[in-house]
Amino acid sequence: MDFALRDVTIFAGLDDTALALLMERASERIAPAGTVILREGEPGNHLYLIASGSVRVCKRFDRTDELELARLKAGDFFGEMCILETLPRTATVLTRSDAILHALPSVAFYELFKEKPDQYGILILNIARDVSRRLRRLDEIFAARH
């Protein structure tokens, strides 16, 4: 795989061994524009990395009251909540353009926890920071509309 985890913000600070452990478990998915990658309400057990292309993240997909939450591009990721909890997906994600994605199963993160707990701690802190950043952005959007 040509894709470098090191280029993704949540993997900043991880050592080469931790990155290799995760990438060995990743699978590549090629998705044409308009492909639904995951659906709101469905169970999820993969975090996705965008190697190329872009995606839309939305609530109430394909309804008249659909709400776009974000647009993500190469180097971004989505589905990180499955690493933190085992609840259904909170949004639908579909490709805006042809895309290459790398899917990391949640079990890979558990293996990282078992083998390199210090590296897992760095990863969880990075995820928490990114979730906080995304929540702040959505809060600003919500406040501006109400």
LINKA-V803570 format. One line per field, one symbol per residue. ss: DSSP state (@ for helix, = for strand, . for the rest). psi: psi as a letter, one per 20 degrees, with the letter a starting at -180 (. if undefined). burial: 1 if it has 16 or more other C-alpha atoms within 10 Angstrom, else 0. A space follows every 50 residues. Layout:
# LINKA-V803570
ss->???
psi->???
burial->???
This chain:
# LINKA-V803570
ss->....@@@.@@@....@@@@@@@@@.======....===.......===== ==.======.......=======...==..@@@@.......====...== =====@@@@@@@@@@.@@@@@@@@@@@@@@@@@@@@@@@@@@@@@.
psi->phpohhiphijpiqrhgggggghhiqqqppprpjppgqppiqqqkqpppo hqarrqpqqlpkrhkqophqpqapirrrjhhihhrkrqqirqpqphrpqp qppoqhhhhghggghmhhhgggggggggggggghggghgggghhi.
burial->00101001111001000110111001010010001101110001111111 11111111101000000010011111111111100000111111111111 1111110110011000001101110111000000000000000000
